[in-house]
Amino acid sequence: MKQIQYQYDPEHFRRSDPNKYNSSKLKSEEMILSLGPQHPSTHGVLRLEVISDGELIVDVVPHLGYLHRCFEKHAESLAFGQTIPYIDRLDYLAAMNSEHAYVMGVEKMLDLEGKLPKRIEYIRVLVAELNRLASHFVAIGTYGLDIGAYTSFLWLMRDREHIQRLLEWLCGARMLYNYIWIGGLFYDLPVGFEERCLEFINYLKPKMVEIRELIIENKIFVQRTANIGVLPLDLAINYGCTGPVLRGSGLKLDLRRVDGYSVYPELDFEIPVGKGEMGTVGDCWDRNFVRVLECDESIKIIEQCLVQLMGDHKRTRDFNPQAMLPKKVRPQAMDLYFRAENPKGELGFFFRSDGRSDVPLRVKARACSFHNLSVVPEISRGAMLADLVAIVGSVDLVMGEVDR
């Protein structure tokens, strides 16, 4: 492997740990490599500065700042409702879930929590769980691609395309939806949406069995992921990890159950956790296995929502999805933090309102991908250089909400 000369701050690693990283005493086998930001496995804009001793990783330093989303400054110059399109661009693979979290936070400030028609709540959960499936399909499919499995990526993109078409039919967009609005929805479900969605779910169930056999239980996949990138539970908690990254380490924590927002308390679903079935609890295999199991649980939630939307809360002529939508969103003066369970973990929004303007004084996003990325150096030290891509991919990052 060709040695790459380090051209940046020579005191960088000495300052971070003077006893461990003294650039004047580097061994002859040690070198500093730059993984990304062009490498496809680093999600386009993430740069990992890697110190390696031969094939072993000594340390990893993530470098951010290539996307400049500037979400929080945008949110402080726009009205509450005008910010929703910018929400879509945080985790652009789970825009419905992000909108749901933001909108529920604003509705809590307006004292609208629990007052919306049930049909609106079930539609919100339906589209959020469809988007959760689509997000996990990208996570699992591209992870297979990262470690050399091409078929899994093609199969999951094929099934994800059905979800994309459903959501495009719903609101006209494939990824950035602007569908869930404060106090309601952009529009009711199109006529026939429930029936088409049920057809898709019936089609998807046997496909999930195929995906599990093709990827998760594949001998080569197990060898590449079991006992790799082990994240102990105490370390995951200390770093603020959430979502499948935390549940893969064995903690049954899901905000849909803990906080019980929207109609989730009325729905029956399980919270999968890693159990170390193929290796050690909290390894790369566990994190991916949790995502596959969560897909099964999302299918159960979607089925229950469809039963309600075609039964007790079916469409009526007098139903107005924007009935609770205020003409001017002007909450009382307060500070409020609201969180929800995104596909990648806890997405939270801190709001500060002065009570006089429809533009917030402060909006702060608590991005789950940022916290999950921060633990990568800890679980990469001592691993093989070839396993770094497997470790980063198992965390399932979206840089749009990291560099927000």
N, C-alpha and C positions, 0 to 999 in steps of 0.2 A: 504494500500500500504506500503510495507516494506521500511523503511528509509535507504538510501544508504549514508555511510559516505564519506565525501569529502576528498580525499587524495592528492589533488594537491596544488597548491600555495594558501594558505589561504588569501593572500593579493590581489588576482587577481581582485575580484569585488570591493574591497575597493578602489583600484587605479583607476578603470574605472569610478567610481562615489562614492566618499567618503560619500556623504550624503544619498545615497539610499541603497548601498550594503555594510554594515559593518558586516563582518562575525561573530563578537563577539555579535551582537545584532539580530541574526536571530530568527524569531518567532519559536515557537515549531512546528507549522504546516508546515513550509517551509523546503524543501529538495532540494538537488541537484541531478538531474537525468542525466544519459548519454543515449541519444537516438542515437544508431549507435555506431561504423560504421558497425556492422554486421546486423543491422535491414534492411530488404529488402526495406522498404519504404524510406530509406536514401541513396539509390543508391549505396550501397555497401561500399563506402569509405568516406562518410560524417559523421562526429560526431557532434551532437548537444548537448551542455551542457545546460541543462534546469534548471532554478530555479523556483520551483512551490510552491505556497501557497495553499495547498490542491489540488483542481482541476484547479486552475487558474495559468496561466503562468505569472511569474514576469519578467523573462528575458530569452533570448536565446543567446548563444554564439556559432557560428559555428567554428569548428576546421578543418583545412585543413591539407594536407601534407601526405596523405596515398597512393598516386598514383605515384608521382614523374615522370611525363611524360618527363620533361626536354626538351621540344620542342625547346625552344629558343636557348639553347646551341647547340643542334643538328644542327639547321639551320645555326648557325654561323661557322660550321666546314664542311659544305657540299655545293656543287654547288647549284645554284638556282633550277634547275630541279630535283636534287636528294632529295630535301626537300619534294616533293609532297607526298610520302608515309607517312611521319610524319604528314602532314596536316590531312590526313584521320583519324589519331588517336586522334585528338583534340575532336571534336564532332563526335564520331564514328557512331552516328545515322543519321548524315547529311553530309557524307564525300564529296559527289558531290558538295554541296553548298560551303563547305569550300575550296575545290580545286578551284572552280570558282572564289572565292574572291581573293585567293592568286595569281592565274595565271593572273587575270586581273591587279593586282597591278604590277607584274613584266612586263607585256606587256606595261603598261603605262610608265614604266621606259625605255623600249626599243623603245618607240614611235610607238607601233603597235596597239594602241587603235583605233578602228574603221576601221582598214585596213584588218581584217580577212574576208574570204568568208562568206556570209550570212548563208550558210548551216551549217558551224561550229557554228555560233552564235545560230542558232535555235536548233541545237542538244544540245548545252550546256544548254540552258534554259529548253529544254524538260527534260533532265535527272535531272537537278536541281529541277524542280517542281515535278517530280516523287519522288525524295528523300525527298522533303518537305512533300509530302503526307505520305510517310513512317514514317518520324519523328513525325508528328502530330498523326499518328495512335498509335505509341508507347506512346506518351504523354497522349492521351485521354484514351487509353485502360488500361495502367498501373495506371492511376489516378482512374479509376473505381475500379481497384483491391485494391488500397490503402484504399479506403473507404468502401470496402466490396461488390462490384459488380463484379462477376466473368464472367458473360456472355459477357459483353462488351469487356473484354480483349480477350476472345476467338474469337469473331466475327472480331475484328479489326486486330488481328494477322493473321487470315485467309485471310483477304483482303490484308494485308501488304505482305503476302507471294507471291502474284502475282507480286508485284513490285520487290521484291527481286529476283524472277526468271527472270524477264525482265532484270534487271541490271546485273545479273550473266551471262545471255546470251550475254549481250553487252560486258562485259570485263573480265568475268571469276571469279569475286569475288562477294561475297554476301554483304559485308559491307565496306571493305577498298579497294577502286576501282582503284586509280591511273589511271584514265581515261582522265581527262582534263589536257592537257599538255600546256606548254608555247608555244604559237604560233599555237596551233591546238588541236588535239585529238590523243589518242592512236590509234584509228581505226575508220573507218566509221561505221554507223549502220549496223548490220547484215541484210541480205536480208530477207524481211518479217517483220522486227521489227515494222515499222510504222503500218502495218495492225494489228499485234498482240496487239500493244499498244492501238489502237482504239477500238478493241474488249474489252479490259480490261476497258477502260473508259466507254463504253456503259454498261458494267456489273456493274460498281461501282456507277453510278448515283442513281439508286433506292436503293442501299445499304446505301448511305449516308442519305437518308430519314429515313431508318430503324434505323440507329445509332442515329440520332437526336431524334427520338421518344423513343428509348430504354434508352438513357443516359440523354441528355440535358434536355428534357422535362419531365423526370421521377420525380414523386412527391418526392420520397425519396432522389434522387440526389439533387433536388432543396433545400430541407430542410437541407442537409448536407453542401451545398456550398454557398447558398445565404446569404448575410450579414456576411460572414466569411472572415477573412483576407483582409479587405478593404484597398486598396492602393490608397490614394488620388493622384491626378495628380501631384500636386506640389512636393510631396514626391518622386514620381516615377522619375520625372525630376531631382531632386536634387541628387538622388542616381545613376543616369546614366542608369536607366532601359530602355530597348528597346524591340522591338518585341511584341508578344502578351501580355506580362506583361505590357508594356506601353500602347499599344492600348486598352487593357482591361480597362484601367483607363480613356479612352475617347479621347486620342490624335491620330489623323489620320496621323501618321508618318510612312512611309514605304520607305526605301531607293531605292526600285525598281522604285518608282515614284519621290522621291526627287532628287536622283542623276541620274536617268535615264540611267543606264549602260546597256551594251549589246543591245538586241533588245526589252527590256521591254517597251521603249516609243512607240513602234509600236503595242503593244498588249493592248487589252481591258480587264481590270479587276478592281474590286473595292477594297477598303481598309476597312475591317470591324473594328468597334470599339465597346467597351462596352457601353451600354446605361442604365444599371441598370434595365432591364426588369423584373427580378425576385427578386431583392433586391436593393443593393446600387452599384452605378457605381464603378468599380474597385475591386469587390469582387471575390472570387474563381469561382463563376458561370460565371461571365463575361469573365474571362481569358480563361476558357474552351470553352465558346460559341464562342469567337473570333477564336479559333483554328479550330473549326468545320466549321465556315464560310470561313476561309482561305482555307480549303480543297476544298470547292466548287469553290473558285476563282482559285485555282491551276488546277482544272479540266478544267476550261475555258481556261487557258493559254496553257495547254497541247493540247487541241483540236485545238487551233489556230496555234500552232507550227506544229502539224501534217498536217494541211491544207497546210502550206508553204512547208514542207518537201516532201509532195506528189504532190505538184503543181509547183510553180515557182522555188523552190530550191530542186527539186528532185535529186536523185543520178544520176551521170553520170560516164562514164568510166574514164574520165580524172580528176575526182575529187581526190585530194590528201589531206587528213586531216592533214598532217604534212608539207604542202607546205611552211608555214610561220615559221616553227620551226628553230631557229638559231642553228648552230652547236656548238657555244659557247655563252652562255648568259653572256654578259659583259656590263652592263649598264654604263652610264656616272656617274661621281661622283655626288651624290645627296642624299637628304633625301626626302622620299615620304611616305605618309600615304594613304592607299586605304581601303575603307569599302564597305561592301555589306550586303544585307538582308538575314541572315540565318533564319532557322525556329524558332530559339530562340531569334533572335534579331540581333543587329549590330555586325558583325565580321569584325574587322579591322586589317590591318598589316602595321607596320611601318618598312620601309627599309632604310638602310644606305649603300651606295655603294661607294667604293673608285675610281671607274673608271678603275682600273687596273686588278682586279681579278674577276673570275666568282663565288667567294664565298663572300657573303655579310659580311660587318663588323658588322652589327647589324640587327636582325629581332625581332620585338616585336609584340606579338599577343594581340589584345584587345578583350578579351573573354566576350561574352554577358552573359553567365551563371554566371560568377564571379560577375558582377554588379547586376544581378537579385537576386543572393543569398544574397548579402549584405543587402538587404532591408528586409529579413525575420524577423530579430529581431524586427524591427519597427512595422510590421503588426501582430506580434504574441503576444505582450504584452497585457495582459488582456483577452486573449482568453482562452478557455477551453483546457486542456491538450489533450483531444481527437481530438481537431481540428488542432493540430500542424501538423500532418501528412497530413491533407487536405490542409493546407497552403503551406507546402513545396512542395507537389505534384503539386499544381496549378502553381508553378513557372517554372516547367519543367527544371530540372537541368541535365546536363551531366558533371560529375566530371572530365572527361578527359580534358576539356578545362578550368576548374577552377584551378586544380593543374597541370598546363601545364609546 
